[in-house]
Amino acid sequence: MNGVDMEAKDIWLQIFEISEAMHSICDRLHAPDQVKEYYSLTLVQAKVIKLVSKLTKESPEGISLKTLSEILNISAASTSEQINTLVNRGWLMRNRNPEDRRSVLIKLSTKTNNTINKIHEFFDAMTTEILKDFDSKSINQVTDFLNKFFNKLQ
């Protein structure tokens, strides 16, 4: 394995380990209960919520089940099952589409919007605490690298 291959392996391993550490840190640092509840969702449920959050920024009235199913690349029945579970648990809301009474629009519930805000506040505070001992040049270099890396993924 050459140097670039080793660096690539080390980078993705570190990114995954950082992600996992931030995910599990909720239990150790007394995260708000809503944040802990969010992190108890299945991977597919969290993916649905993130997708609905992203898409409703562009379409605040909500997203159709068909659109979600197509983007998730799963059947309408499977998508509907996920949506039903998340609606029943209070994470999503389902409303009739005013333009097509046969379809429904899915959007985040108030609970989910509040939880997302709490997650951001929690991790902002945690990250601020972790970064307090780092100089701004190091922080800027890491931020610049992560931005470039993420943009390449896009």
DOLUMFI-95653 format. One record per residue: z, y, x of N, C-alpha, C in turn; residue in three letters. Coordinates in steps of 0.05 Angstrom, whole numbers, padded with zeros to 5 digits, always signed. Layout:
N
ZYXZYXZYXAla;...
END
This chain:
154
+00000-00024+00017+00000+00000+00000+00000+00025+00018Met;-00018+00044+00012-00019+00068+00029+00002+00088+00019Asn;+00004+00110+00034+00025+00131+00028+00022+00143+00000Gly;-00003+00148-00009-00007+00160-00035+00001+00140-00057Val;-00005+00114-00053+00003+00094-00073+00033+00092-00075Asp;+00047+00093-00052+00076+00092-00053+00088+00117-00066Met;+00076+00140-00060+00086+00165-00073+00081+00163-00103Glu;+00058+00153-00111+00052+00151-00140+00072+00133-00154Ala;+00078+00110-00141+00097+00092-00153+00125+00105-00154Lys;+00133+00118-00133+00159+00131-00133+00161+00153-00154Asp;+00139+00168-00158+00139+00190-00178+00142+00179-00206Ile;+00126+00160-00214+00128+00151-00241+00154+00136-00246Trp;+00165+00122-00226+00191+00110-00229+00213+00131-00233Leu;+00211+00152-00217+00231+00173-00220+00229+00187-00247Gln;+00205+00192-00256+00202+00205-00282+00213+00187-00304Ile;+00208+00162-00303+00219+00143-00324+00249+00142-00322Phe;+00260+00141-00297+00289+00140-00294+00302+00165-00303Glu;+00290+00188-00298+00301+00214-00308+00301+00214-00338Ile;+00279+00205-00350+00277+00204-00379+00298+00186-00391Ser;+00302+00163-00379+00322+00144-00389+00350+00155-00386Glu;+00355+00168-00363+00381+00180-00358+00388+00202-00379Ala;+00368+00218-00384+00372+00240-00404+00376+00228-00432Met;+00363+00206-00437+00365+00193-00463+00394+00182-00466His;+00404+00169-00446+00430+00156-00448+00454+00175-00443Ser;+00448+00199-00433+00469+00218-00427+00483+00228-00452Ile;+00470+00226-00474+00482+00235-00500+00509+00222-00505Cys;+00511+00196-00498+00536+00182-00502+00558+00191-00483Asp;+00550+00197-00459+00570+00204-00438+00580+00233-00440Arg;+00563+00251-00450+00570+00279-00450+00577+00291-00477Leu;+00584+00274-00496+00593+00283-00522+00572+00300-00536His;+00548+00290-00537+00527+00303-00552+00535+00304-00581Ala;+00525+00324-00596+00531+00325-00625+00521+00299-00638Pro;+00535+00292-00660+00529+00267-00674+00500+00265-00683Asp;+00489+00288-00691+00460+00288-00700+00442+00280-00677Gln;+00449+00289-00653+00432+00283-00629+00434+00253-00624Val;+00459+00242-00625+00462+00213-00621+00447+00198-00642Lys;+00448+00207-00667+00434+00193-00688+00404+00193-00683Glu;+00393+00216-00674+00365+00217-00668+00358+00197-00647Tyr;+00374+00194-00626+00368+00176-00604+00373+00147-00612Tyr;+00383+00142-00636+00386+00114-00645+00361+00105-00661Ser;+00342+00124-00666+00317+00116-00679+00301+00097-00662Leu;+00284+00081-00675+00266+00064-00660+00245+00082-00647Thr;+00231+00070-00628+00210+00085-00613+00189+00094-00632Leu;+00181+00077-00651+00160+00085-00670+00170+00107-00689Val;+00195+00106-00698+00206+00127-00715+00207+00153-00700Gln;+00216+00153-00676+00217+00178-00660+00189+00189-00655Ala;+00170+00171-00651+00142+00179-00647+00131+00192-00672Lys;+00138+00181-00696+00129+00193-00721+00141+00221-00724Val;+00166+00224-00719+00179+00250-00722+00167+00270-00703Ile;+00163+00262-00678+00151+00281-00658+00123+00289-00667Lys;+00107+00269-00677+00080+00275-00687+00081+00294-00711Leu;+00098+00289-00730+00100+00306-00753+00108+00334-00744Val;+00127+00336-00726+00136+00362-00715+00113+00377-00703Ser;+00097+00364-00687+00075+00376-00673+00053+00385-00693Lys;+00046+00367-00712+00025+00373-00730+00032+00394-00751Leu;+00057+00396-00759+00065+00416-00779+00067+00444-00767Thr;+00066+00446-00741+00064+00472-00729+00036+00484-00735Lys;+00016+00466-00737-00011+00474-00744-00015+00475-00774Glu;-00001+00458-00789-00004+00455-00818+00024+00455-00830Ser;+00037+00478-00833+00065+00479-00843+00069+00467-00870Pro;+00048+00464-00887+00052+00453-00913+00057+00423-00912Glu;+00050+00410-00890+00055+00381-00886+00030+00367-00877Gly;+00033+00341-00871+00012+00324-00861+00008+00301-00880Ile;-00017+00293-00885-00022+00271-00903-00015+00244-00889Ser;-00009+00225-00905-00004+00198-00896-00028+00187-00881Leu;-00051+00193-00892-00076+00183-00880-00080+00195-00851Lys;-00075+00221-00848-00077+00233-00822-00057+00220-00802Thr;-00032+00217-00811-00012+00204-00793-00021+00176-00786Leu;-00031+00161-00805-00039+00133-00800-00062+00133-00779Ser;-00081+00151-00782-00104+00152-00763-00095+00159-00735Glu;-00077+00179-00733-00068+00187-00706-00051+00166-00693Ile;-00033+00154-00709-00016+00133-00698-00031+00107-00693Leu;-00055+00105-00705-00071+00081-00701-00057+00056-00712Asn;-00044+00060-00735-00032+00037-00749-00041+00039-00779Ile;-00038+00017-00793-00047+00016-00821-00032+00036-00838Ser;-00045+00043-00860-00032+00061-00879-00007+00048-00890Ala;-00007+00022-00894+00017+00008-00904+00040+00010-00884Ala;+00034+00006-00858+00055+00008-00838+00065+00037-00835Ser;+00047+00056-00836+00054+00084-00835+00072+00091-00859Thr;+00064+00082-00882+00080+00087-00907+00108+00075-00904Ser;+00110+00051-00893+00136+00039-00889+00154+00055-00871Glu;+00142+00065-00849+00157+00082-00830+00166+00108-00844Gln;+00148+00120-00859+00154+00145-00873+00176+00140-00893Ile;+00174+00118-00909+00195+00112-00928+00223+00110-00915Asn;+00224+00096-00893+00249+00093-00879+00260+00120-00870Thr;+00243+00137-00859+00251+00163-00848+00258+00182-00871Leu;+00245+00180-00894+00252+00197-00917+00279+00188-00927Val;+00283+00162-00930+00309+00151-00940+00332+00158-00922Asn;+00327+00161-00896+00348+00168-00877+00351+00198-00874Arg;+00334+00213-00888+00337+00242-00888+00322+00257-00866Gly;+00305+00243-00851+00291+00255-00828+00265+00269-00836Trp;+00252+00259-00857+00227+00271-00866+00229+00276-00896Leu;+00211+00294-00905+00209+00300-00934+00180+00294-00942Met;+00178+00285-00967+00151+00278-00978+00148+00295-01003Arg;+00126+00310-01004+00120+00327-01027+00091+00322-01037Asn;+00087+00325-01062+00060+00323-01073+00042+00344-01061Arg;+00018+00337-01055-00002+00355-01045-00012+00372-01068Asn;-00008+00399-01068-00016+00415-01090-00047+00415-01095Pro;-00062+00408-01074-00091+00408-01076-00102+00381-01084Glu;-00086+00360-01082-00094+00333-01090-00070+00318-01100Asp;-00066+00317-01125-00041+00306-01137-00038+00276-01131Arg;-00059+00262-01121-00056+00234-01114-00044+00230-01087Arg;-00044+00250-01070-00034+00247-01043-00008+00263-01039Ser;+00006+00255-01018+00031+00269-01011+00029+00281-00983Val;+00045+00301-00979+00046+00314-00952+00074+00308-00940Leu;+00074+00302-00915+00099+00295-00901+00106+00318-00882Ile;+00131+00326-00882+00141+00346-00863+00170+00340-00856Lys;+00179+00354-00836+00207+00350-00826+00227+00360-00847Leu;+00249+00347-00848+00271+00356-00866+00287+00378-00851Ser;+00303+00392-00866+00321+00412-00853+00339+00398-00833Thr;+00349+00374-00840+00365+00358-00821+00351+00355-00794Lys;+00325+00348-00795+00310+00343-00771+00306+00368-00755Thr;+00299+00390-00769+00296+00416-00755+00322+00424-00741Asn;+00344+00420-00755+00370+00427-00743+00376+00409-00719Asn;+00369+00383-00722+00374+00364-00700+00357+00371-00676Thr;+00332+00378-00680+00315+00385-00658+00326+00410-00643Ile;+00336+00429-00659+00348+00453-00646+00373+00445-00630Asn;+00389+00427-00641+00413+00418-00627+00406+00402-00601Lys;+00385+00386-00603+00376+00372-00579+00367+00391-00557Ile;+00352+00412-00565+00343+00432-00546+00367+00447-00534His;+00386+00455-00551+00410+00468-00541+00426+00451-00522Glu;+00430+00425-00529+00445+00407-00513+00432+00403-00486Phe;+00406+00396-00486+00393+00391-00460+00389+00417-00444Phe;+00385+00439-00457+00384+00465-00442+00410+00470-00427Asp;+00432+00466-00441+00459+00470-00429+00463+00450-00406Ala;+00456+00425-00411+00460+00404-00390+00442+00410-00366Met;+00417+00418-00370+00399+00423-00348+00408+00448-00333Thr;+00417+00468-00347+00428+00492-00334+00451+00485-00315Thr;+00469+00468-00325+00492+00459-00309+00482+00444-00284Glu;+00463+00426-00287+00453+00410-00265+00439+00428-00244Ile;+00424+00448-00254+00408+00465-00236+00424+00487-00222Leu;+00449+00491-00230+00464+00514-00219+00467+00513-00189Lys;+00466+00490-00177+00469+00487-00148+00442+00487-00133Asp;+00420+00490-00147+00394+00490-00134+00384+00519-00131Phe;+00370+00524-00109+00358+00550-00105+00333+00553-00123Asp;+00326+00578-00129+00304+00584-00147+00277+00574-00136Ser;+00274+00574-00109+00249+00564-00097+00245+00534-00103Lys;+00266+00519-00100+00264+00490-00106+00258+00485-00136Ser;+00272+00500-00153+00267+00497-00181+00239+00504-00188Ile;+00228+00525-00177+00201+00534-00182+00181+00513-00172Asn;+00186+00501-00149+00168+00480-00139+00167+00456-00157Gln;+00190+00447-00166+00191+00424-00184+00178+00431-00211Val;+00184+00454-00221+00172+00462-00247+00141+00464-00244Thr;+00132+00476-00222+00103+00478-00218+00091+00450-00216Asp;+00103+00432-00201+00093+00405-00198+00092+00391-00226Phe;+00114+00392-00240+00115+00378-00266+00094+00390-00286Leu;+00090+00416-00285+00070+00428-00303+00042+00418-00295Asn;+00036+00417-00270+00010+00407-00261+00006+00378-00268Lys;+00027+00362-00263+00026+00334-00269+00022+00329-00299Phe;+00036+00344-00316+00033+00341-00345+00006+00350-00354Phe;-00004+00372-00343-00031+00381-00351-00053+00361-00343Asn;-00049+00347-00321-00068+00325-00314-00068+00303-00334Lys;-00044+00297-00345-00041+00276-00365-00056+00283-00391Leu;-00057+00309-00396-00070+00318-00421-00100+00315-00419Gln;
END
